[in-house]
Amino acid sequence: MHTMVVTRFTADMHPVVIAHFTGAMHAAIVADFARAMNAVVVADFTGAMHAAIVADFTGAMHAVVIADFTGAMHAVVIANFTGAMHAVVIANFTGAMNAMIVTRFGMSAATPGGGCIP
């Protein structure tokens, strides 16, 4: 009986499962990932995690990411790059980056008229 069940699943049911997953289920997974996972990613994207990502982002992985970064995924990323993520970027663009800009360009908010420091 087991052999018959496996054979019938492979022949009849497998294409149905693939078709349903590709259509309806894929949309549900993307929608749930966008909500729940985005919050987790923002919370966990600390200095240590950032260093690990940079270290592991090798040529092979980069090629895979480029190949899979299709129009549909790009739209999801754009949609999720919301106020929360923007706020994180603004919050992290702090003293260290500002000090580098002041050092390189001599620009300072304290300089009258916002000009260059002589």
N, C-alpha and C positions, 0 to 999 in steps of 0.2 A: 504493500500500500504506500509506503513512504516513497518508493521510487516513482510511482505513478503521480503522487502529489507533486513531487519536485519537478517531474517532467511537465505536468500540466501548468504549474506556476511559470516555469521558464518559457513555455510556448505561448500561453494565452494571457496570463496576468501581468507578466513582466513589462510588456509594451504599454499596458494601461497605467501601471504605476509610474513609469518613466514620464509618460505624457502628462499625468496629473501633477507630478512633482514639478515639472518644468513650468507649467502654467500657474495654477492656483497657489501651490505651496511655496514656490519661489517668491511670489509677491508677499505672502504672509511672513516669510522668514526675513526678507529685506525690511519690511515695515517694523517688525519687532526688534531687529538689530538696530535700526535707526533710533528707536526710542530708548530701550534699556541699555544697550551696549555703549551708546555714545556717552551716557552719563558715567559709566564705569571707566571708559577710556580717558575721559577728561580727568577723573579723580586719580587714576593710577599713573598718569603721564608725568612722573616725577623725574628729578635729575638722574637717579640711578637707572630708571627704565629707559630714559632717553639715551644714556650712554650705551646700554645693551643693544638698543635698536641700531644705533650708528655702527657699533662694532660688528653686528651680524648682517648688515645690509650690503652683502657682497655682490659681485658682478652677476652671479647666477640668479640670486633672488631678485635683483634689479630687473633682469631680463623677464622674469616671470611676472613681476608687477606690471611692467610696461605692456606685456602681451595681454594681460587680463583687465587692464584699466580701460574698459570699453565705455561707449557713450552712456549706457544705462548706469553703470557704477559711478561714473563721473557725475551724473545728475544727482545721485544719492549723496555723494560727498558734498557737492555744492549745497544741497538742501540742508544738510546737517551742520554745515559750518555757520552756526547761528551765533546769536548774541553771547551765549555762554562761552563758546570757544574763543570768540573775538575778545571777550573780557579777559580770558586767561592770557592771550597773547599780549594785550595791552599791559596787564599786571606784571608780566615777566620782562617787559621792555623797560627795565628799571635802571637804577644807578650805574651799573657796570657799562651798559650800552651807551647811556647818556654821557658818561665820563669819557668814553672813547671818542664820541662825536665832538665833544668840547675840546679834547686834546688835539684831534686831527684838524678840525676846522676853525677852532678858536671861537666858536659860537656859544653864547651864553645868554640865558634869559635875563641875567643880572646886568648885562651890558646895555647901556642906554641905547634905545632904538633897536635892540636885538642885533647889533652889528658885530663885526669881528673884533676880537681882542687884539690890540696892536702887538 
